[in-house]
């Protein structure tokens, strides 16, 4: 299993435009085989911060996701927005434990 967690900092004036573009990426990604979770979330305290969280069955599915048409469209839609990304990718062995 692959877990991705990250933050994206941007000018607060650009956040709504970024999130509007992210809707298509979320819808398309959630329909992909191997995707368990995919969400962009606006931080409720920092108006210039968006968080990303993803869960994938395996690295192959994640690689396919990066080439998907909806991801290319998302990239094109936000290319003019300056975004400072900090993203970590974790390889998880075994099943998750839920509290």
N, C-alpha and C positions, 0 to 999 in steps of 0.2 A: 504494500500500500504506500502511496505517496501523499504526503500532507504538505500543503503550501500555505504559508501565512506571511502576510506582508502589509506594508503601509505605503500610501501614495500621498505625498504632500503637494499641494498646488495652491495657486492664488484662490482664496475663497470665492472670488467672483466667477471662477471657472468650474467650481464643483458641480453645480446643477447640470451644466452642459456635459461634463464628464459622466455623471451618473445617468443622464438620458441616453448617452451613447452606450453605456455599460449594460443597459437593459437588453439590447439585442444580443450582446455577448453572453449574458447570463442565460437567456432563453435558449440560444443555440447550444451552449455548452451543457446545460442541464439535460438536453436531449441526446447527448453523445454517449455511446457505449463506454462503460468504464468510469464514468463520472459519478461520484457519490454525493458530492457537495460542491457548489460553486456560488460564491456570493461576494459582491462588492457592497460595503456598508459605510454610510456616512457617519463619521464620529459625531456624537451628540454634543461634545464639548468644544472641539476644535473645528471651526467651519472650513478649514483648508485641508482636512485629513479624510482620506477614504481608506478603509481597511479591505483586504482581500483574504479570503479563506477558501481553499480547495481541498478535495480529497479525490484521489484517483486510484483505480485498481492496480495499475502498473505504469511503468515509465513509457512503455510503448504507446499506450493510450494518450498519455500526456503529450508525447511528441506529435501524434496525429492532431491533437487539439490545437497545437500551436500553428499548424498549417491550414486549419479550417477556414472556410470562407467568412464565417461570422467573426472570427478573430481578425482576419485581414480588414474587414469592414470597420471593426472597432478601432483598430490601429489608425486607419485612414481618417476616421471621424475625430480622433483626439490628437492627431499629429501636431497641431498648432498649439496645444496646451502644454506648457512646461510642467513636467511632473518629476518629482524627486522620489524614486522608488527604492524601497528596502524590502527585499523578498527573500525568504528562507524556504528551502526545499528539504523535507525530511523523509527519509526512507524508513518505513515502519515494518518490522517483522512481527507477524502474529496478529491476532484480533485485538481491537481496542477494548479497553475496560471502561464501562460507563459508571459513573457514581450516582 
